[in-house]
Amino acid sequence: MNRLPYIAGAGVLVVLAGAGAWWWQQRAERDIPPPAPASAPAGASAPAVAAVAPAPASAGIRHPLEAAAPADVLPEPVTVDGALTHLFGRKAVLSMFQLDDFPRRLVATVDNLGRGHASARLLPVNPPEGRFTVQESGSEPVISPDNGLRYTPYVLLLETVDMRQAVAAYRALYPLFQQAYEELGYPKSYFNDRLVDVIDHLLATPEPVGPLAVRLPEIKGPIQPERPWVLYQFADPALESLSAGQKLMLRIGPVNQRRVKAKLQEIRRLVTASTPAPR
């Protein structure tokens, strides 16, 4: 294990990305480009946008981080393995996380949650067990209520994390997050600004009032897919055009979505302690 003084200060998004790994892997296997943006989704309680682009470097730093107090910093030497174990527990780290090249995976995942498409190869955690399930309802199948249970272990893990401790370590080690973000292709941008923008984007995910209809795309030719459940798309074009992160928030189910949003609000407050929240 390489000695890297790096920690999952944005642990809430790491766990969220883990829950969505299954979805992203499907898109990567199919190599289907994201659909064109559409109108606001029907039946949603709030409008949403398909993606959120990184702020231009000319915007300057909008959410500066204050330095962490020495007492908040984990004892040296800090490694990826040790930091994650401290936050999530050894059993969860071994079963859920991808530790190789973890810094790059984490930063890339945060960035990609606000985009229409993401690569499964960069995910920092393992996908949930089981497979996507639907149930018949009217003319089109809908996502099964039981499907959200596949994501519950990630949500429970998220709710056990001490976010104050995680964000304190994130602040103390922020230069390493920033370096990874610059190496990702943003040499003049501030990673914490991107983190806050993506959190705000996920918080804006619509909350449908009923079951979400899905459909299988038409398969032309004699060869049928061996795993048809990986091909399901949202029947509503507006939902299908949402970002990878917002579609994930829909797929984990309404109960999990509300619980994750509560943690997102907490981490946003902690990483913007020196800047006012938007009205």
Secondary structure as UniProt FT lines:
FT   TURN            9..10
FT   HELIX           11..30
FT   TURN            42..43
FT   HELIX           57..59
FT   HELIX           70..72
FT   HELIX           80..88
FT   HELIX           90..96
FT   TURN            100..101
FT   HELIX           102..112
FT   TURN            113..114
FT   HELIX           120..122
FT   STRAND          134..137
FT   TURN            138..139
FT   STRAND          140..143
FT   HELIX           145..151
FT   HELIX           152..160
FT   HELIX           163..172
FT   HELIX           174..183
FT   TURN            184..185
FT   TURN            187..188
FT   HELIX           191..203
FT   STRAND          213..215
FT   HELIX           228..231
FT   STRAND          233..234
FT   HELIX           237..240
FT   HELIX           244..251
FT   HELIX           254..271
FT   TURN            272..274
//
